[in-house]
Amino acid sequence: MKKTLITVLTAVLGMVMAAGTLADHHAAPRTSALEIYFCSFADGKDMSDLKKVAAGWDQWADTNFSEGYAAYILAPVIANGADFPFDSIWMGVAENHEAMGTVMDEWAAKGGAWQKKFDAASKCDSHALMTSMEVKPYAKLGQAGYLQISACEFKDAAGFADLMVADKKWTAWMDKNAMPGGIYRWIPGVGAPRGDSTDFYGVYVAESLGDRGKAHDMMMSGGFPVWSALYDGIAECDNPRVWNAQPAGGVAAQ
């Protein structure tokens, strides 16, 4: 079982090493900072109450956050409730971890009244940070969509350098075959459960469940053998879950 700090440091080193193995005309992967809250509705409250609070918070954020920050509310669509004993996830995205830290400082200093409003609608008991690595850009980033997420662990001596080489080949296959959607890797960081051995989360993003289904059909009709040949020696992932992501507001980067 890997310690969280070692996992993050290995991920960063792996990104640097992998960037050097790619062709000269390929830039290093784009990364961003994520914060995740796991939340459950207060008695008598539901998603409509949470969205009402988020709408007011959105206006407040425009004049109180000095860094860009985009928020999404994730609700389970295809998942086993026993595995996820909460109602929703609040996901915040910033350009980098310094920007995320600044937003967190500003929220701690000025967001007390809004925190009480959020708590009255939906209480969040867990908070974690991650690093998101872009593999195949999602064309409609910032809009509503569906996230198919799997928790993955590296096999043997495999690491992020191996993963990125395989990702390059897989995204080329997706492009060649016009498979819809984007791909991201989420790397656990501060706040991850102590017993969690996840090295990264594989995230597939689709505009609709129809697009997700189309991609699944393409995997069944020829994609899986290609995917298995690329990834079987690198990582093992659990069964995926599907979440609906709805934009909740925030503030644009300056």
TORKOL-4160 file (C-alpha; in steps of 0.2 Angstrom, whole numbers, padded with zeros to 4 digits, m for minus):
254
<pt num="1" X="0000" Y="0000" Z="0000"/>
<pt num="2" X="0007" Y="0017" Z="m0005"/>
<pt num="3" X="0007" Y="0032" Z="0006"/>
<pt num="4" X="m0002" Y="0047" Z="m0002"/>
<pt num="5" X="0013" Y="0058" Z="m0002"/>
<pt num="6" X="0024" Y="0045" Z="m0011"/>
<pt num="7" X="0010" Y="0042" Z="m0024"/>
<pt num="8" X="0009" Y="0061" Z="m0028"/>
<pt num="9" X="0028" Y="0063" Z="m0029"/>
<pt num="10" X="0029" Y="0047" Z="m0040"/>
<pt num="11" X="0015" Y="0054" Z="m0051"/>
<pt num="12" X="0024" Y="0071" Z="m0054"/>
<pt num="13" X="0041" Y="0062" Z="m0058"/>
<pt num="14" X="0032" Y="0050" Z="m0069"/>
<pt num="15" X="0024" Y="0065" Z="m0079"/>
<pt num="16" X="0041" Y="0073" Z="m0081"/>
<pt num="17" X="0049" Y="0057" Z="m0087"/>
<pt num="18" X="0035" Y="0053" Z="m0099"/>
<pt num="19" X="0035" Y="0070" Z="m0106"/>
<pt num="20" X="0053" Y="0067" Z="m0111"/>
<pt num="21" X="0048" Y="0050" Z="m0120"/>
<pt num="22" X="0035" Y="0058" Z="m0131"/>
<pt num="23" X="0038" Y="0066" Z="m0148"/>
<pt num="24" X="0046" Y="0083" Z="m0148"/>
<pt num="25" X="0030" Y="0091" Z="m0154"/>
<pt num="26" X="0020" Y="0085" Z="m0140"/>
<pt num="27" X="0019" Y="0096" Z="m0125"/>
<pt num="28" X="0018" Y="0090" Z="m0107"/>
<pt num="29" X="0001" Y="0085" Z="m0101"/>
<pt num="30" X="m0011" Y="0099" Z="m0095"/>
<pt num="31" X="m0014" Y="0098" Z="m0076"/>
<pt num="32" X="m0026" Y="0106" Z="m0064"/>
<pt num="33" X="m0031" Y="0106" Z="m0046"/>
<pt num="34" X="m0047" Y="0097" Z="m0040"/>
<pt num="35" X="m0055" Y="0098" Z="m0023"/>
<pt num="36" X="m0069" Y="0085" Z="m0019"/>
<pt num="37" X="m0082" Y="0086" Z="m0005"/>
<pt num="38" X="m0093" Y="0071" Z="m0001"/>
<pt num="39" X="m0110" Y="0077" Z="0004"/>
<pt num="40" X="m0127" Y="0071" Z="0010"/>
<pt num="41" X="m0143" Y="0081" Z="0010"/>
<pt num="42" X="m0150" Y="0088" Z="0026"/>
<pt num="43" X="m0167" Y="0081" Z="0032"/>
<pt num="44" X="m0180" Y="0087" Z="0021"/>
<pt num="45" X="m0168" Y="0094" Z="0008"/>
<pt num="46" X="m0164" Y="0088" Z="m0010"/>
<pt num="47" X="m0154" Y="0093" Z="m0025"/>
<pt num="48" X="m0166" Y="0108" Z="m0029"/>
<pt num="49" X="m0161" Y="0115" Z="m0012"/>
<pt num="50" X="m0143" Y="0113" Z="m0015"/>
<pt num="51" X="m0144" Y="0121" Z="m0032"/>
<pt num="52" X="m0153" Y="0136" Z="m0025"/>
<pt num="53" X="m0138" Y="0139" Z="m0013"/>
<pt num="54" X="m0126" Y="0136" Z="m0026"/>
<pt num="55" X="m0134" Y="0149" Z="m0037"/>
<pt num="56" X="m0132" Y="0162" Z="m0024"/>
<pt num="57" X="m0114" Y="0157" Z="m0020"/>
<pt num="58" X="m0110" Y="0159" Z="m0038"/>
<pt num="59" X="m0114" Y="0177" Z="m0037"/>
<pt num="60" X="m0104" Y="0179" Z="m0021"/>
<pt num="61" X="m0089" Y="0170" Z="m0029"/>
<pt num="62" X="m0088" Y="0183" Z="m0043"/>
<pt num="63" X="m0082" Y="0196" Z="m0031"/>
<pt num="64" X="m0074" Y="0186" Z="m0017"/>
<pt num="65" X="m0062" Y="0174" Z="m0026"/>
<pt num="66" X="m0046" Y="0182" Z="m0034"/>
<pt num="67" X="m0042" Y="0166" Z="m0044"/>
<pt num="68" X="m0052" Y="0156" Z="m0056"/>
<pt num="69" X="m0062" Y="0142" Z="m0049"/>
<pt num="70" X="m0076" Y="0132" Z="m0057"/>
<pt num="71" X="m0088" Y="0121" Z="m0047"/>
<pt num="72" X="m0098" Y="0106" Z="m0052"/>
<pt num="73" X="m0111" Y="0095" Z="m0043"/>
<pt num="74" X="m0110" Y="0077" Z="m0046"/>
<pt num="75" X="m0124" Y="0065" Z="m0044"/>
<pt num="76" X="m0124" Y="0046" Z="m0046"/>
<pt num="77" X="m0132" Y="0039" Z="m0061"/>
<pt num="78" X="m0126" Y="0021" Z="m0063"/>
<pt num="79" X="m0118" Y="0016" Z="m0046"/>
<pt num="80" X="m0120" Y="0004" Z="m0031"/>
<pt num="81" X="m0127" Y="0014" Z="m0017"/>
<pt num="82" X="m0119" Y="0003" Z="m0004"/>
<pt num="83" X="m0102" Y="0008" Z="m0011"/>
<pt num="84" X="m0106" Y="0027" Z="m0010"/>
<pt num="85" X="m0115" Y="0032" Z="0006"/>
<pt num="86" X="m0118" Y="0050" Z="0001"/>
<pt num="87" X="m0129" Y="0059" Z="m0010"/>
<pt num="88" X="m0118" Y="0070" Z="m0021"/>
<pt num="89" X="m0100" Y="0077" Z="m0024"/>
<pt num="90" X="m0095" Y="0095" Z="m0025"/>
<pt num="91" X="m0080" Y="0096" Z="m0036"/>
<pt num="92" X="m0070" Y="0112" Z="m0038"/>
<pt num="93" X="m0057" Y="0115" Z="m0051"/>
<pt num="94" X="m0043" Y="0128" Z="m0051"/>
<pt num="95" X="m0028" Y="0131" Z="m0063"/>
<pt num="96" X="m0016" Y="0124" Z="m0051"/>
<pt num="97" X="m0014" Y="0120" Z="m0032"/>
<pt num="98" X="m0007" Y="0137" Z="m0028"/>
<pt num="99" X="m0023" Y="0145" Z="m0035"/>
<pt num="100" X="m0034" Y="0132" Z="m0026"/>
<pt num="101" X="m0025" Y="0136" Z="m0010"/>
<pt num="102" X="m0029" Y="0154" Z="m0012"/>
<pt num="103" X="m0047" Y="0151" Z="m0015"/>
<pt num="104" X="m0048" Y="0140" Z="0000"/>
<pt num="105" X="m0040" Y="0154" Z="0010"/>
<pt num="106" X="m0052" Y="0166" Z="0004"/>
<pt num="107" X="m0067" Y="0154" Z="0008"/>
<pt num="108" X="m0060" Y="0152" Z="0025"/>
<pt num="109" X="m0059" Y="0170" Z="0028"/>
<pt num="110" X="m0075" Y="0176" Z="0020"/>
<pt num="111" X="m0087" Y="0162" Z="0017"/>
<pt num="112" X="m0093" Y="0158" Z="0034"/>
<pt num="113" X="m0111" Y="0164" Z="0031"/>
<pt num="114" X="m0112" Y="0154" Z="0014"/>
<pt num="115" X="m0105" Y="0138" Z="0023"/>
<pt num="116" X="m0120" Y="0139" Z="0035"/>
<pt num="117" X="m0131" Y="0140" Z="0020"/>
<pt num="118" X="m0123" Y="0125" Z="0011"/>
<pt num="119" X="m0123" Y="0115" Z="0028"/>
<pt num="120" X="m0142" Y="0118" Z="0030"/>
<pt num="121" X="m0145" Y="0110" Z="0012"/>
<pt num="122" X="m0131" Y="0097" Z="0011"/>
<pt num="123" X="m0118" Y="0093" Z="0024"/>
<pt num="124" X="m0101" Y="0088" Z="0018"/>
<pt num="125" X="m0091" Y="0077" Z="0030"/>
<pt num="126" X="m0075" Y="0073" Z="0019"/>
<pt num="127" X="m0064" Y="0084" Z="0009"/>
<pt num="128" X="m0049" Y="0079" Z="m0002"/>
<pt num="129" X="m0038" Y="0087" Z="m0015"/>
<pt num="130" X="m0032" Y="0079" Z="m0032"/>
<pt num="131" X="m0022" Y="0083" Z="m0047"/>
<pt num="132" X="m0031" Y="0081" Z="m0064"/>
<pt num="133" X="m0021" Y="0076" Z="m0079"/>
<pt num="134" X="m0028" Y="0079" Z="m0096"/>
<pt num="135" X="m0026" Y="0064" Z="m0108"/>
<pt num="136" X="m0039" Y="0068" Z="m0122"/>
<pt num="137" X="m0048" Y="0085" Z="m0120"/>
<pt num="138" X="m0066" Y="0085" Z="m0118"/>
<pt num="139" X="m0073" Y="0097" Z="m0132"/>
<pt num="140" X="m0087" Y="0104" Z="m0120"/>
<pt num="141" X="m0077" Y="0106" Z="m0104"/>
<pt num="142" X="m0087" Y="0118" Z="m0092"/>
<pt num="143" X="m0104" Y="0111" Z="m0098"/>
<pt num="144" X="m0114" Y="0097" Z="m0091"/>
<pt num="145" X="m0109" Y="0080" Z="m0095"/>
<pt num="146" X="m0107" Y="0062" Z="m0088"/>
<pt num="147" X="m0091" Y="0055" Z="m0080"/>
<pt num="148" X="m0087" Y="0037" Z="m0080"/>
<pt num="149" X="m0075" Y="0034" Z="m0066"/>
<pt num="150" X="m0064" Y="0019" Z="m0061"/>
<pt num="151" X="m0051" Y="0017" Z="m0047"/>
<pt num="152" X="m0035" Y="0010" Z="m0053"/>
<pt num="153" X="m0018" Y="0003" Z="m0046"/>
<pt num="154" X="m0002" Y="0001" Z="m0055"/>
<pt num="155" X="0005" Y="m0017" Z="m0058"/>
<pt num="156" X="0022" Y="m0022" Z="m0053"/>
<pt num="157" X="0035" Y="m0009" Z="m0058"/>
<pt num="158" X="0023" Y="0001" Z="m0070"/>
<pt num="159" X="0020" Y="0019" Z="m0067"/>
<pt num="160" X="0014" Y="0036" Z="m0075"/>
<pt num="161" X="0028" Y="0035" Z="m0088"/>
<pt num="162" X="0021" Y="0019" Z="m0095"/>
<pt num="163" X="0003" Y="0025" Z="m0093"/>
<pt num="164" X="0006" Y="0041" Z="m0103"/>
<pt num="165" X="0014" Y="0031" Z="m0118"/>
<pt num="166" X="m0001" Y="0019" Z="m0118"/>
<pt num="167" X="m0013" Y="0034" Z="m0117"/>
<pt num="168" X="m0005" Y="0042" Z="m0132"/>
<pt num="169" X="m0008" Y="0026" Z="m0142"/>
<pt num="170" X="m0026" Y="0024" Z="m0136"/>
<pt num="171" X="m0031" Y="0042" Z="m0139"/>
<pt num="172" X="m0025" Y="0040" Z="m0157"/>
<pt num="173" X="m0036" Y="0024" Z="m0159"/>
<pt num="174" X="m0051" Y="0035" Z="m0152"/>
<pt num="175" X="m0047" Y="0049" Z="m0165"/>
<pt num="176" X="m0045" Y="0036" Z="m0179"/>
<pt num="177" X="m0062" Y="0028" Z="m0175"/>
<pt num="178" X="m0071" Y="0044" Z="m0170"/>
<pt num="179" X="m0075" Y="0038" Z="m0153"/>
<pt num="180" X="m0084" Y="0052" Z="m0143"/>
<pt num="181" X="m0078" Y="0059" Z="m0126"/>
<pt num="182" X="m0063" Y="0064" Z="m0117"/>
<pt num="183" X="m0051" Y="0056" Z="m0105"/>
<pt num="184" X="m0043" Y="0062" Z="m0088"/>
<pt num="185" X="m0033" Y="0055" Z="m0074"/>
<pt num="186" X="m0036" Y="0060" Z="m0057"/>
<pt num="187" X="m0022" Y="0058" Z="m0045"/>
<pt num="188" X="m0026" Y="0056" Z="m0026"/>
<pt num="189" X="m0018" Y="0069" Z="m0014"/>
<pt num="190" X="m0021" Y="0077" Z="0003"/>
<pt num="191" X="m0036" Y="0070" Z="0012"/>
<pt num="192" X="m0037" Y="0053" Z="0003"/>
<pt num="193" X="m0042" Y="0039" Z="0015"/>
<pt num="194" X="m0028" Y="0031" Z="0024"/>
<pt num="195" X="m0031" Y="0014" Z="0018"/>
<pt num="196" X="m0034" Y="0018" Z="0000"/>
<pt num="197" X="m0022" Y="0011" Z="m0012"/>
<pt num="198" X="m0028" Y="0019" Z="m0028"/>
<pt num="199" X="m0014" Y="0026" Z="m0039"/>
<pt num="200" X="m0026" Y="0036" Z="m0050"/>
<pt num="201" X="m0044" Y="0037" Z="m0056"/>
<pt num="202" X="m0048" Y="0034" Z="m0074"/>
<pt num="203" X="m0061" Y="0047" Z="m0080"/>
<pt num="204" X="m0070" Y="0046" Z="m0096"/>
<pt num="205" X="m0081" Y="0061" Z="m0100"/>
<pt num="206" X="m0096" Y="0060" Z="m0112"/>
<pt num="207" X="m0109" Y="0073" Z="m0117"/>
<pt num="208" X="m0124" Y="0061" Z="m0115"/>
<pt num="209" X="m0128" Y="0043" Z="m0110"/>
<pt num="210" X="m0130" Y="0040" Z="m0128"/>
<pt num="211" X="m0112" Y="0045" Z="m0132"/>
<pt num="212" X="m0106" Y="0034" Z="m0117"/>
<pt num="213" X="m0116" Y="0020" Z="m0124"/>
<pt num="214" X="m0109" Y="0022" Z="m0141"/>
<pt num="215" X="m0092" Y="0022" Z="m0134"/>
<pt num="216" X="m0096" Y="0006" Z="m0125"/>
<pt num="217" X="m0103" Y="m0002" Z="m0141"/>
<pt num="218" X="m0087" Y="0003" Z="m0150"/>
<pt num="219" X="m0077" Y="m0006" Z="m0136"/>
<pt num="220" X="m0087" Y="m0022" Z="m0138"/>
<pt num="221" X="m0085" Y="m0022" Z="m0157"/>
<pt num="222" X="m0066" Y="m0020" Z="m0157"/>
<pt num="223" X="m0060" Y="m0008" Z="m0145"/>
<pt num="224" X="m0057" Y="m0019" Z="m0130"/>
<pt num="225" X="m0043" Y="m0030" Z="m0138"/>
<pt num="226" X="m0034" Y="m0014" Z="m0142"/>
<pt num="227" X="m0037" Y="m0007" Z="m0125"/>
<pt num="228" X="m0031" Y="m0023" Z="m0116"/>
<pt num="229" X="m0015" Y="m0024" Z="m0126"/>
<pt num="230" X="m0010" Y="m0007" Z="m0121"/>
<pt num="231" X="m0015" Y="m0007" Z="m0103"/>
<pt num="232" X="m0016" Y="m0025" Z="m0096"/>
<pt num="233" X="0002" Y="m0024" Z="m0090"/>
<pt num="234" X="0001" Y="m0007" Z="m0083"/>
<pt num="235" X="m0014" Y="m0005" Z="m0072"/>
<pt num="236" X="m0029" Y="m0014" Z="m0065"/>
<pt num="237" X="m0045" Y="m0004" Z="m0063"/>
<pt num="238" X="m0062" Y="m0008" Z="m0054"/>
<pt num="239" X="m0079" Y="m0008" Z="m0061"/>
<pt num="240" X="m0083" Y="0010" Z="m0067"/>
<pt num="241" X="m0097" Y="0021" Z="m0060"/>
<pt num="242" X="m0106" Y="0035" Z="m0070"/>
<pt num="243" X="m0110" Y="0052" Z="m0062"/>
<pt num="244" X="m0119" Y="0067" Z="m0070"/>
<pt num="245" X="m0109" Y="0083" Z="m0068"/>
<pt num="246" X="m0119" Y="0099" Z="m0068"/>
<pt num="247" X="m0110" Y="0116" Z="m0067"/>
<pt num="248" X="m0113" Y="0125" Z="m0051"/>
<pt num="249" X="m0104" Y="0142" Z="m0055"/>
<pt num="250" X="m0088" Y="0150" Z="m0049"/>
<pt num="251" X="m0077" Y="0163" Z="m0056"/>
<pt num="252" X="m0067" Y="0165" Z="m0072"/>
<pt num="253" X="m0048" Y="0166" Z="m0071"/>
<pt num="254" X="m0041" Y="0183" Z="m0073"/>
